[in-house]
């Protein structure tokens, strides 16, 4: 059975280093309506870089 559609949705985070590496996480759209930005580890460049929420295609 599917979960109810609540405020928490799945978002993709893409590296700003230009490597194309992505992470997938969840966020609460009521608490964070803006795009999410996090510093996470990019294994391709082997350092922590800024990851930004990417726009999901419908």
C-alpha distance matrix in Angstrom:
0.0 3.8 6.6 9.3 12.3 14.8 18.2 17.3 17.0 17.7 21.4 23.8 27.2 30.2 33.5 36.5 38.8 38.2 36.8 33.4 31.5 28.1 25.8 22.2 21.3 19.5 21.5 21.4 22.8 24.2 26.4 27.2 27.5 30.0 29.4 28.9 31.8 31.9 34.5 32.9 34.4 35.0 35.7 37.6 40.2 39.9 39.9 37.8 37.5 35.8 32.3 31.3 28.1 28.0 27.1 24.0 24.7 22.6
3.8 0.0 3.8 6.6 8.9 11.6 14.8 13.9 13.4 14.3 18.0 20.5 24.0 27.0 30.4 33.3 35.7 35.2 33.9 30.6 28.8 25.3 23.0 19.3 18.3 16.4 18.1 18.1 19.2 20.9 23.1 23.7 23.8 26.3 25.7 25.4 28.4 28.8 31.5 30.1 31.9 32.4 33.4 35.2 37.7 37.5 37.3 35.1 34.5 32.7 29.1 27.9 24.5 24.5 23.5 20.4 21.3 19.3
6.6 3.8 0.0 3.8 6.4 8.4 11.6 10.8 11.1 12.6 16.4 19.4 22.6 25.9 29.2 32.0 34.6 34.4 33.4 30.1 28.2 24.6 21.9 18.2 16.5 14.0 15.3 14.9 16.3 17.6 19.7 20.7 21.1 23.7 23.5 23.1 26.1 26.5 29.4 28.3 30.4 31.3 32.6 34.6 36.8 36.4 35.9 33.4 32.8 30.8 27.5 26.1 22.8 23.3 22.5 19.9 21.3 19.5
9.3 6.6 3.8 0.0 3.8 5.8 9.5 9.9 10.8 13.3 16.9 20.2 23.4 26.8 30.1 32.6 35.5 35.3 34.7 31.4 29.8 26.0 23.5 19.7 17.7 14.7 15.1 13.8 14.6 15.5 18.0 19.3 19.3 22.4 22.7 22.7 26.1 26.9 30.1 29.5 31.9 32.8 34.5 36.4 38.3 38.1 37.3 34.6 33.7 31.3 28.0 26.3 22.9 23.4 22.2 19.9 21.3 19.3
12.3 8.9 6.4 3.8 0.0 3.8 6.9 7.9 8.3 11.2 14.3 17.8 21.0 24.3 27.7 29.9 33.0 32.7 32.4 29.1 27.8 24.0 21.8 18.1 16.2 13.0 12.9 11.5 11.6 12.8 15.6 16.5 16.1 19.1 19.5 19.9 23.4 24.6 28.0 27.7 30.3 31.1 33.1 34.7 36.5 36.6 35.6 32.7 31.5 28.9 25.6 23.5 20.0 20.4 19.0 16.8 18.3 16.3
14.8 11.6 8.4 5.8 3.8 0.0 3.8 5.5 7.6 11.1 14.0 17.7 20.3 23.9 27.1 29.1 32.3 32.4 32.3 29.3 27.7 23.9 21.4 17.8 15.3 11.7 10.8 8.6 9.1 9.6 12.3 13.7 13.8 17.1 17.9 18.1 21.6 22.8 26.2 26.3 29.1 30.3 32.5 34.4 35.8 35.7 34.4 31.3 30.2 27.5 24.4 22.4 19.1 20.2 19.1 17.6 19.7 18.3
18.2 14.8 11.6 9.5 6.9 3.8 0.0 3.8 6.4 10.1 12.2 16.0 18.1 21.7 24.7 26.4 29.8 30.1 30.3 27.5 26.1 22.3 19.8 16.6 13.8 10.1 8.1 5.3 5.4 6.1 8.7 9.9 10.1 13.5 14.5 14.8 18.4 19.8 23.4 23.9 27.0 28.3 30.8 32.6 33.7 33.7 32.1 28.8 27.5 24.6 21.7 19.5 16.4 17.9 17.0 16.2 18.8 17.9
17.3 13.9 10.8 9.9 7.9 5.5 3.8 0.0 3.8 7.1 9.5 13.2 15.4 19.1 22.0 24.1 27.2 27.7 27.6 24.8 23.0 19.2 16.5 13.1 10.2 6.4 5.3 4.2 6.1 8.1 9.5 9.9 10.9 13.5 13.7 13.1 16.5 17.3 20.8 20.8 23.7 25.0 27.4 29.3 30.6 30.4 28.9 25.8 24.8 22.1 19.2 17.5 14.4 16.1 15.9 14.9 17.8 17.4
17.0 13.4 11.1 10.8 8.3 7.6 6.4 3.8 0.0 3.8 6.4 10.1 12.9 16.4 19.7 21.9 24.9 25.0 24.8 21.7 20.2 16.4 14.1 10.6 8.5 5.4 5.7 6.5 7.1 10.3 11.7 11.0 11.2 13.1 12.4 12.2 15.5 16.5 19.9 19.6 22.3 23.1 25.4 27.0 28.5 28.6 27.5 24.6 23.3 20.7 17.4 15.5 12.1 13.1 12.7 11.3 14.2 14.0
17.7 14.3 12.6 13.3 11.2 11.1 10.1 7.1 3.8 0.0 3.8 7.0 10.1 13.5 16.8 19.4 22.1 22.0 21.5 18.4 16.7 12.9 10.6 7.0 5.8 4.4 6.6 9.1 10.0 13.4 14.3 12.8 13.2 14.1 12.4 11.6 14.3 15.0 18.0 17.2 19.5 19.9 22.0 23.5 25.3 25.5 24.7 22.1 20.8 18.6 15.0 13.6 10.4 11.1 11.3 9.7 12.7 13.2
21.4 18.0 16.4 16.9 14.3 14.0 12.2 9.5 6.4 3.8 0.0 3.8 6.6 10.0 13.4 15.7 18.7 18.6 18.4 15.4 14.0 10.3 8.6 5.9 5.6 5.7 7.0 10.0 10.2 14.0 14.3 11.9 12.1 12.0 9.5 8.8 11.2 12.3 15.3 14.8 17.2 17.4 19.8 21.0 22.5 23.0 22.0 19.4 17.7 15.3 11.7 9.9 6.6 7.4 8.3 7.6 11.2 12.7
23.8 20.5 19.4 20.2 17.8 17.7 16.0 13.2 10.1 7.0 3.8 0.0 3.8 6.6 10.1 12.8 15.4 15.1 14.7 11.6 10.3 6.7 5.9 4.6 6.4 8.4 10.1 13.4 13.7 17.4 17.3 14.5 14.7 13.7 10.5 9.5 10.7 11.4 13.7 12.8 14.7 14.3 16.6 17.5 19.1 19.9 19.3 17.0 15.2 13.2 9.4 8.2 5.7 5.7 7.9 7.6 10.9 13.4
27.2 24.0 22.6 23.4 21.0 20.3 18.1 15.4 12.9 10.1 6.6 3.8 0.0 3.8 6.8 9.4 12.1 12.4 12.3 9.9 8.5 5.4 5.0 6.0 7.5 10.1 11.2 14.7 15.0 18.5 17.7 14.6 15.2 13.4 9.8 8.0 7.9 8.3 10.2 9.6 11.7 11.3 14.2 15.1 16.1 16.9 15.9 13.5 11.5 9.4 5.6 5.2 4.4 5.7 9.2 10.2 13.5 16.5
30.2 27.0 25.9 26.8 24.3 23.9 21.7 19.1 16.4 13.5 10.0 6.6 3.8 0.0 3.8 6.5 8.9 8.7 8.7 6.5 6.0 4.5 6.6 8.9 11.1 13.9 15.0 18.4 18.3 21.8 21.0 17.6 17.9 15.5 11.8 10.6 9.5 9.9 10.8 10.0 11.3 9.8 12.7 12.6 13.6 15.2 14.4 12.6 10.1 8.6 5.3 5.6 6.4 6.2 9.8 11.3 13.9 17.4
33.5 30.4 29.2 30.1 27.7 27.1 24.7 22.0 19.7 16.8 13.4 10.1 6.8 3.8 0.0 3.8 5.4 6.3 6.6 6.2 5.6 6.2 8.4 11.5 13.6 16.5 17.5 20.9 21.1 24.3 23.1 19.6 20.2 17.5 13.8 12.2 9.9 9.6 9.2 8.5 9.1 7.2 10.4 10.1 10.2 12.1 11.1 9.6 6.9 6.3 4.5 6.7 9.1 9.5 13.1 15.0 17.5 21.0
36.5 33.3 32.0 32.6 29.9 29.1 26.4 24.1 21.9 19.4 15.7 12.8 9.4 6.5 3.8 0.0 3.8 5.4 7.7 8.2 9.0 9.9 12.1 14.9 16.5 19.1 19.5 22.5 22.3 25.3 23.9 20.3 20.6 17.3 13.9 12.8 10.1 10.5 9.9 10.5 11.4 9.6 12.9 12.0 11.1 13.4 12.0 10.5 6.9 5.8 5.8 7.1 10.2 10.5 13.9 16.4 18.8 22.5
38.8 35.7 34.6 35.5 33.0 32.3 29.8 27.2 24.9 22.1 18.7 15.4 12.1 8.9 5.4 3.8 0.0 3.8 5.6 7.9 8.8 11.0 13.5 16.8 18.9 21.8 22.6 25.8 25.8 28.8 27.3 23.8 24.3 21.1 17.6 16.3 13.3 13.0 11.4 11.2 10.8 8.3 11.0 9.4 7.9 10.8 9.9 9.7 6.8 7.7 8.5 10.6 13.7 13.8 17.2 19.4 21.5 25.2
38.2 35.2 34.4 35.3 32.7 32.4 30.1 27.7 25.0 22.0 18.6 15.1 12.4 8.7 6.3 5.4 3.8 0.0 3.8 5.6 8.0 10.6 13.9 17.0 19.5 22.4 23.4 26.7 26.4 29.7 28.6 25.0 25.0 21.9 18.3 17.5 15.2 15.4 14.4 13.9 13.4 10.3 12.3 10.0 9.7 13.0 13.0 13.1 10.3 10.7 10.4 11.7 14.0 13.1 16.0 17.9 19.5 23.3
36.8 33.9 33.4 34.7 32.4 32.3 30.3 27.6 24.8 21.5 18.4 14.7 12.3 8.7 6.6 7.7 5.6 3.8 0.0 3.8 5.5 8.9 12.3 15.7 18.6 21.9 23.5 26.9 27.1 30.5 29.5 26.1 26.4 23.6 19.9 18.7 16.5 16.0 14.7 13.2 11.9 8.3 9.5 6.9 7.8 11.0 11.9 12.5 10.7 11.8 11.1 13.0 15.0 14.1 17.1 18.4 19.8 23.6
33.4 30.6 30.1 31.4 29.1 29.3 27.5 24.8 21.7 18.4 15.4 11.6 9.9 6.5 6.2 8.2 7.9 5.6 3.8 0.0 3.8 6.4 10.1 13.0 16.2 19.4 21.1 24.5 24.5 28.1 27.5 24.1 24.2 21.7 18.0 17.0 15.5 15.5 15.1 13.5 12.8 9.6 11.0 9.2 10.9 13.6 14.3 14.2 12.2 12.4 10.4 11.6 12.7 11.2 14.0 14.9 16.2 19.9
31.5 28.8 28.2 29.8 27.8 27.7 26.1 23.0 20.2 16.7 14.0 10.3 8.5 6.0 5.6 9.0 8.8 8.0 5.5 3.8 0.0 3.8 7.1 10.5 13.6 17.1 19.2 22.8 23.4 26.9 26.1 22.9 23.5 21.4 17.7 16.0 14.4 13.6 13.0 10.7 9.8 6.9 8.2 7.7 9.9 11.6 12.4 12.1 10.8 11.4 9.2 11.2 12.2 11.7 14.8 15.3 17.3 20.7
28.1 25.3 24.6 26.0 24.0 23.9 22.3 19.2 16.4 12.9 10.3 6.7 5.4 4.5 6.2 9.9 11.0 10.6 8.9 6.4 3.8 0.0 3.8 6.8 10.0 13.4 15.6 19.2 19.9 23.5 22.8 19.8 20.4 18.7 15.0 13.3 12.5 11.8 12.2 10.0 10.3 8.6 10.4 11.0 13.0 14.0 14.2 12.9 11.6 11.2 8.1 9.4 9.5 9.3 12.4 12.6 15.0 18.1
25.8 23.0 21.9 23.5 21.8 21.4 19.8 16.5 14.1 10.6 8.6 5.9 5.0 6.6 8.4 12.1 13.5 13.9 12.3 10.1 7.1 3.8 0.0 3.8 6.6 10.3 12.8 16.5 17.8 21.2 20.4 17.8 19.0 17.7 14.4 12.0 11.6 10.4 11.2 8.9 9.8 9.5 11.4 13.0 14.9 15.0 14.7 12.9 12.3 11.6 8.4 9.7 9.3 10.2 13.2 13.2 16.1 18.7
22.2 19.3 18.2 19.7 18.1 17.8 16.6 13.1 10.6 7.0 5.9 4.6 6.0 8.9 11.5 14.9 16.8 17.0 15.7 13.0 10.5 6.8 3.8 0.0 3.8 7.2 10.2 13.8 15.2 18.7 18.3 16.1 17.2 16.6 13.7 11.6 12.4 11.8 13.5 11.6 13.1 13.3 15.0 16.7 18.7 18.7 18.3 16.2 15.5 14.2 10.7 11.0 9.3 10.2 12.4 11.5 14.6 16.6
21.3 18.3 16.5 17.7 16.2 15.3 13.8 10.2 8.5 5.8 5.6 6.4 7.5 11.1 13.6 16.5 18.9 19.5 18.6 16.2 13.6 10.0 6.6 3.8 0.0 3.8 6.9 10.5 12.5 15.7 15.1 13.3 14.9 14.9 12.6 10.2 11.5 10.9 13.2 11.9 14.2 15.2 17.3 19.4 20.9 20.5 19.6 16.9 16.4 14.7 11.5 11.5 9.6 11.5 13.4 12.9 16.3 17.8
19.5 16.4 14.0 14.7 13.0 11.7 10.1 6.4 5.4 4.4 5.7 8.4 10.1 13.9 16.5 19.1 21.8 22.4 21.9 19.4 17.1 13.4 10.3 7.2 3.8 0.0 3.8 7.0 9.3 12.4 12.1 10.9 12.6 13.5 12.0 10.1 12.5 12.5 15.5 14.8 17.5 18.8 21.0 23.1 24.4 24.1 22.8 19.9 19.2 17.0 13.9 13.1 10.6 12.6 13.8 13.1 16.5 17.4
21.5 18.1 15.3 15.1 12.9 10.8 8.1 5.3 5.7 6.6 7.0 10.1 11.2 15.0 17.5 19.5 22.6 23.4 23.5 21.1 19.2 15.6 12.8 10.2 6.9 3.8 0.0 3.8 6.1 8.9 8.4 7.3 9.3 10.5 9.9 8.3 11.4 12.0 15.5 15.8 18.9 20.4 23.1 25.1 26.0 25.7 24.0 20.7 19.6 17.0 14.2 12.8 10.3 12.9 13.7 13.8 17.3 18.1
21.4 18.1 14.9 13.8 11.5 8.6 5.3 4.2 6.5 9.1 10.0 13.4 14.7 18.4 20.9 22.5 25.8 26.7 26.9 24.5 22.8 19.2 16.5 13.8 10.5 7.0 3.8 0.0 3.8 5.5 5.6 6.0 7.9 10.5 11.1 10.4 13.8 14.9 18.4 19.1 22.4 24.1 26.8 28.8 29.5 29.3 27.4 24.0 22.8 19.9 17.4 15.6 13.0 15.4 15.6 15.7 19.0 19.2
22.8 19.2 16.3 14.6 11.6 9.1 5.4 6.1 7.1 10.0 10.2 13.7 15.0 18.3 21.1 22.3 25.8 26.4 27.1 24.5 23.4 19.9 17.8 15.2 12.5 9.3 6.1 3.8 0.0 3.8 5.5 5.0 4.9 8.1 9.5 10.1 13.8 15.8 19.6 20.6 24.0 25.3 28.2 29.8 30.4 30.6 28.7 25.3 23.6 20.3 17.8 15.2 12.4 14.3 13.8 14.1 17.2 17.2
24.2 20.9 17.6 15.5 12.8 9.6 6.1 8.1 10.3 13.4 14.0 17.4 18.5 21.8 24.3 25.3 28.8 29.7 30.5 28.1 26.9 23.5 21.2 18.7 15.7 12.4 8.9 5.5 3.8 0.0 3.8 5.7 6.0 9.7 12.0 12.7 16.2 18.1 21.9 23.3 26.8 28.3 31.4 33.1 33.5 33.5 31.3 27.8 26.2 22.9 20.7 18.2 15.7 17.9 17.3 17.8 20.7 20.4
26.4 23.1 19.7 18.0 15.6 12.3 8.7 9.5 11.7 14.3 14.3 17.3 17.7 21.0 23.1 23.9 27.3 28.6 29.5 27.5 26.1 22.8 20.4 18.3 15.1 12.1 8.4 5.6 5.5 3.8 0.0 3.8 6.3 9.0 11.3 11.1 14.2 15.8 19.4 21.0 24.7 26.6 29.7 31.6 31.7 31.5 29.0 25.4 24.0 20.8 19.1 17.0 15.1 17.9 18.1 19.1 22.3 22.7
27.2 23.7 20.7 19.3 16.5 13.7 9.9 9.9 11.0 12.8 11.9 14.5 14.6 17.6 19.6 20.3 23.8 25.0 26.1 24.1 22.9 19.8 17.8 16.1 13.3 10.9 7.3 6.0 5.0 5.7 3.8 0.0 3.8 5.5 7.5 7.5 10.8 12.9 16.6 18.4 22.1 23.7 27.0 28.6 28.6 28.7 26.3 22.6 20.9 17.5 15.7 13.4 11.6 14.4 14.8 16.3 19.7 20.5
27.5 23.8 21.1 19.3 16.1 13.8 10.1 10.9 11.2 13.2 12.1 14.7 15.2 17.9 20.2 20.6 24.3 25.0 26.4 24.2 23.5 20.4 19.0 17.2 14.9 12.6 9.3 7.9 4.9 6.0 6.3 3.8 0.0 3.8 6.7 8.6 12.1 14.9 18.7 20.5 24.1 25.2 28.5 29.7 29.8 30.4 28.1 24.6 22.3 18.8 16.7 13.7 11.5 13.6 13.1 14.6 17.7 18.3
30.0 26.3 23.7 22.4 19.1 17.1 13.5 13.5 13.1 14.1 12.0 13.7 13.4 15.5 17.5 17.3 21.1 21.9 23.6 21.7 21.4 18.7 17.7 16.6 14.9 13.5 10.5 10.5 8.1 9.7 9.0 5.5 3.8 0.0 3.8 6.4 9.4 12.7 16.3 18.5 22.0 22.8 26.4 27.3 27.1 27.9 25.5 22.0 19.5 15.7 14.0 10.8 9.3 11.5 11.6 14.0 17.1 18.5
29.4 25.7 23.5 22.7 19.5 17.9 14.5 13.7 12.4 12.4 9.5 10.5 9.8 11.8 13.8 13.9 17.6 18.3 19.9 18.0 17.7 15.0 14.4 13.7 12.6 12.0 9.9 11.1 9.5 12.0 11.3 7.5 6.7 3.8 0.0 3.8 6.7 10.1 13.6 15.5 18.8 19.4 22.9 23.6 23.6 24.5 22.3 19.0 16.4 12.7 10.6 7.2 5.6 8.0 8.9 11.6 15.0 16.9
28.9 25.4 23.1 22.7 19.9 18.1 14.8 13.1 12.2 11.6 8.8 9.5 8.0 10.6 12.2 12.8 16.3 17.5 18.7 17.0 16.0 13.3 12.0 11.6 10.2 10.1 8.3 10.4 10.1 12.7 11.1 7.5 8.6 6.4 3.8 0.0 3.8 6.7 10.4 12.2 15.7 16.7 20.2 21.4 21.3 21.8 19.5 16.1 13.8 10.4 8.3 5.9 5.2 8.8 10.8 13.0 16.7 18.8
31.8 28.4 26.1 26.1 23.4 21.6 18.4 16.5 15.5 14.3 11.2 10.7 7.9 9.5 9.9 10.1 13.3 15.2 16.5 15.5 14.4 12.5 11.6 12.4 11.5 12.5 11.4 13.8 13.8 16.2 14.2 10.8 12.1 9.4 6.7 3.8 0.0 3.8 7.1 9.4 12.9 14.0 17.7 18.9 18.3 18.7 16.1 12.7 10.3 6.7 5.6 4.5 6.3 9.8 12.6 15.2 18.7 21.4
31.9 28.8 26.5 26.9 24.6 22.8 19.8 17.3 16.5 15.0 12.3 11.4 8.3 9.9 9.6 10.5 13.0 15.4 16.0 15.5 13.6 11.8 10.4 11.8 10.9 12.5 12.0 14.9 15.8 18.1 15.8 12.9 14.9 12.7 10.1 6.7 3.8 0.0 3.8 6.1 9.8 11.7 15.2 17.0 16.3 16.1 13.4 9.8 8.3 5.7 5.2 6.6 8.7 12.1 15.3 17.4 20.9 23.6
34.5 31.5 29.4 30.1 28.0 26.2 23.4 20.8 19.9 18.0 15.3 13.7 10.2 10.8 9.2 9.9 11.4 14.4 14.7 15.1 13.0 12.2 11.2 13.5 13.2 15.5 15.5 18.4 19.6 21.9 19.4 16.6 18.7 16.3 13.6 10.4 7.1 3.8 0.0 3.8 7.1 9.3 12.8 14.6 13.5 12.9 9.9 6.1 5.3 4.4 5.9 8.8 11.5 14.5 18.0 20.0 23.4 26.4
32.9 30.1 28.3 29.5 27.7 26.3 23.9 20.8 19.6 17.2 14.8 12.8 9.6 10.0 8.5 10.5 11.2 13.9 13.2 13.5 10.7 10.0 8.9 11.6 11.9 14.8 15.8 19.1 20.6 23.3 21.0 18.4 20.5 18.5 15.5 12.2 9.4 6.1 3.8 0.0 3.8 6.5 9.6 12.0 11.6 10.6 8.3 5.1 5.8 6.4 6.5 10.0 12.2 14.7 18.3 19.8 23.1 26.0
34.4 31.9 30.4 31.9 30.3 29.1 27.0 23.7 22.3 19.5 17.2 14.7 11.7 11.3 9.1 11.4 10.8 13.4 11.9 12.8 9.8 10.3 9.8 13.1 14.2 17.5 18.9 22.4 24.0 26.8 24.7 22.1 24.1 22.0 18.8 15.7 12.9 9.8 7.1 3.8 0.0 3.8 6.2 9.0 8.7 7.1 5.6 4.1 6.3 8.6 9.0 12.7 15.0 16.8 20.5 21.7 24.7 27.8
35.0 32.4 31.3 32.8 31.1 30.3 28.3 25.0 23.1 19.9 17.4 14.3 11.3 9.8 7.2 9.6 8.3 10.3 8.3 9.6 6.9 8.6 9.5 13.3 15.2 18.8 20.4 24.1 25.3 28.3 26.6 23.7 25.2 22.8 19.4 16.7 14.0 11.7 9.3 6.5 3.8 0.0 3.8 5.5 5.8 5.7 5.7 5.8 6.5 9.0 8.9 12.5 14.8 15.9 19.5 20.7 23.2 26.5
35.7 33.4 32.6 34.5 33.1 32.5 30.8 27.4 25.4 22.0 19.8 16.6 14.2 12.7 10.4 12.9 11.0 12.3 9.5 11.0 8.2 10.4 11.4 15.0 17.3 21.0 23.1 26.8 28.2 31.4 29.7 27.0 28.5 26.4 22.9 20.2 17.7 15.2 12.8 9.6 6.2 3.8 0.0 3.8 5.6 4.6 6.9 8.5 10.0 12.8 12.6 16.1 18.1 18.8 22.3 23.0 25.3 28.5
37.6 35.2 34.6 36.4 34.7 34.4 32.6 29.3 27.0 23.5 21.0 17.5 15.1 12.6 10.1 12.0 9.4 10.0 6.9 9.2 7.7 11.0 13.0 16.7 19.4 23.1 25.1 28.8 29.8 33.1 31.6 28.6 29.7 27.3 23.6 21.4 18.9 17.0 14.6 12.0 9.0 5.5 3.8 0.0 3.8 5.5 8.2 10.3 10.8 13.5 13.4 16.6 18.7 18.8 22.1 23.0 24.9 28.3
40.2 37.7 36.8 38.3 36.5 35.8 33.7 30.6 28.5 25.3 22.5 19.1 16.1 13.6 10.2 11.1 7.9 9.7 7.8 10.9 9.9 13.0 14.9 18.7 20.9 24.4 26.0 29.5 30.4 33.5 31.7 28.6 29.8 27.1 23.6 21.3 18.3 16.3 13.5 11.6 8.7 5.8 5.6 3.8 0.0 3.8 5.7 8.4 8.9 12.1 13.1 16.4 19.2 19.6 23.1 24.5 26.6 30.2
39.9 37.5 36.4 38.1 36.6 35.7 33.7 30.4 28.6 25.5 23.0 19.9 16.9 15.2 12.1 13.4 10.8 13.0 11.0 13.6 11.6 14.0 15.0 18.7 20.5 24.1 25.7 29.3 30.6 33.5 31.5 28.7 30.4 27.9 24.5 21.8 18.7 16.1 12.9 10.6 7.1 5.7 4.6 5.5 3.8 0.0 3.8 7.2 9.2 12.8 13.9 17.6 20.3 21.3 24.9 26.2 28.6 32.0
39.9 37.3 35.9 37.3 35.6 34.4 32.1 28.9 27.5 24.7 22.0 19.3 15.9 14.4 11.1 12.0 9.9 13.0 11.9 14.3 12.4 14.2 14.7 18.3 19.6 22.8 24.0 27.4 28.7 31.3 29.0 26.3 28.1 25.5 22.3 19.5 16.1 13.4 9.9 8.3 5.6 5.7 6.9 8.2 5.7 3.8 0.0 3.8 6.4 10.1 12.0 15.7 18.7 20.2 24.0 25.6 28.3 31.7
37.8 35.1 33.4 34.6 32.7 31.3 28.8 25.8 24.6 22.1 19.4 17.0 13.5 12.6 9.6 10.5 9.7 13.1 12.5 14.2 12.1 12.9 12.9 16.2 16.9 19.9 20.7 24.0 25.3 27.8 25.4 22.6 24.6 22.0 19.0 16.1 12.7 9.8 6.1 5.1 4.1 5.8 8.5 10.3 8.4 7.2 3.8 0.0 3.8 7.1 9.1 12.9 15.9 17.9 21.7 23.5 26.5 29.7
37.5 34.5 32.8 33.7 31.5 30.2 27.5 24.8 23.3 20.8 17.7 15.2 11.5 10.1 6.9 6.9 6.8 10.3 10.7 12.2 10.8 11.6 12.3 15.5 16.4 19.2 19.6 22.8 23.6 26.2 24.0 20.9 22.3 19.5 16.4 13.8 10.3 8.3 5.3 5.8 6.3 6.5 10.0 10.8 8.9 9.2 6.4 3.8 0.0 3.8 6.4 9.9 13.3 15.1 18.8 21.0 23.9 27.3
35.8 32.7 30.8 31.3 28.9 27.5 24.6 22.1 20.7 18.6 15.3 13.2 9.4 8.6 6.3 5.8 7.7 10.7 11.8 12.4 11.4 11.2 11.6 14.2 14.7 17.0 17.0 19.9 20.3 22.9 20.8 17.5 18.8 15.7 12.7 10.4 6.7 5.7 4.4 6.4 8.6 9.0 12.8 13.5 12.1 12.8 10.1 7.1 3.8 0.0 3.8 6.6 10.1 12.3 15.9 18.4 21.5 24.8
32.3 29.1 27.5 28.0 25.6 24.4 21.7 19.2 17.4 15.0 11.7 9.4 5.6 5.3 4.5 5.8 8.5 10.4 11.1 10.4 9.2 8.1 8.4 10.7 11.5 13.9 14.2 17.4 17.8 20.7 19.1 15.7 16.7 14.0 10.6 8.3 5.6 5.2 5.9 6.5 9.0 8.9 12.6 13.4 13.1 13.9 12.0 9.1 6.4 3.8 0.0 3.8 6.9 9.0 12.7 14.9 18.0 21.2
31.3 27.9 26.1 26.3 23.5 22.4 19.5 17.5 15.5 13.6 9.9 8.2 5.2 5.6 6.7 7.1 10.6 11.7 13.0 11.6 11.2 9.4 9.7 11.0 11.5 13.1 12.8 15.6 15.2 18.2 17.0 13.4 13.7 10.8 7.2 5.9 4.5 6.6 8.8 10.0 12.7 12.5 16.1 16.6 16.4 17.6 15.7 12.9 9.9 6.6 3.8 0.0 3.8 6.1 9.5 12.2 15.4 18.5
28.1 24.5 22.8 22.9 20.0 19.1 16.4 14.4 12.1 10.4 6.6 5.7 4.4 6.4 9.1 10.2 13.7 14.0 15.0 12.7 12.2 9.5 9.3 9.3 9.6 10.6 10.3 13.0 12.4 15.7 15.1 11.6 11.5 9.3 5.6 5.2 6.3 8.7 11.5 12.2 15.0 14.8 18.1 18.7 19.2 20.3 18.7 15.9 13.3 10.1 6.9 3.8 0.0 3.8 6.7 9.0 12.5 15.2
28.0 24.5 23.3 23.4 20.4 20.2 17.9 16.1 13.1 11.1 7.4 5.7 5.7 6.2 9.5 10.5 13.8 13.1 14.1 11.2 11.7 9.3 10.2 10.2 11.5 12.6 12.9 15.4 14.3 17.9 17.9 14.4 13.6 11.5 8.0 8.8 9.8 12.1 14.5 14.7 16.8 15.9 18.8 18.8 19.6 21.3 20.2 17.9 15.1 12.3 9.0 6.1 3.8 0.0 3.8 6.2 9.3 12.5
27.1 23.5 22.5 22.2 19.0 19.1 17.0 15.9 12.7 11.3 8.3 7.9 9.2 9.8 13.1 13.9 17.2 16.0 17.1 14.0 14.8 12.4 13.2 12.4 13.4 13.8 13.7 15.6 13.8 17.3 18.1 14.8 13.1 11.6 8.9 10.8 12.6 15.3 18.0 18.3 20.5 19.5 22.3 22.1 23.1 24.9 24.0 21.7 18.8 15.9 12.7 9.5 6.7 3.8 0.0 3.8 6.5 9.4
24.0 20.4 19.9 19.9 16.8 17.6 16.2 14.9 11.3 9.7 7.6 7.6 10.2 11.3 15.0 16.4 19.4 17.9 18.4 14.9 15.3 12.6 13.2 11.5 12.9 13.1 13.8 15.7 14.1 17.8 19.1 16.3 14.6 14.0 11.6 13.0 15.2 17.4 20.0 19.8 21.7 20.7 23.0 23.0 24.5 26.2 25.6 23.5 21.0 18.4 14.9 12.2 9.0 6.2 3.8 0.0 3.8 6.4
24.7 21.3 21.3 21.3 18.3 19.7 18.8 17.8 14.2 12.7 11.2 10.9 13.5 13.9 17.5 18.8 21.5 19.5 19.8 16.2 17.3 15.0 16.1 14.6 16.3 16.5 17.3 19.0 17.2 20.7 22.3 19.7 17.7 17.1 15.0 16.7 18.7 20.9 23.4 23.1 24.7 23.2 25.3 24.9 26.6 28.6 28.3 26.5 23.9 21.5 18.0 15.4 12.5 9.3 6.5 3.8 0.0 3.8
22.6 19.3 19.5 19.3 16.3 18.3 17.9 17.4 14.0 13.2 12.7 13.4 16.5 17.4 21.0 22.5 25.2 23.3 23.6 19.9 20.7 18.1 18.7 16.6 17.8 17.4 18.1 19.2 17.2 20.4 22.7 20.5 18.3 18.5 16.9 18.8 21.4 23.6 26.4 26.0 27.8 26.5 28.5 28.3 30.2 32.0 31.7 29.7 27.3 24.8 21.2 18.5 15.2 12.5 9.4 6.4 3.8 0.0
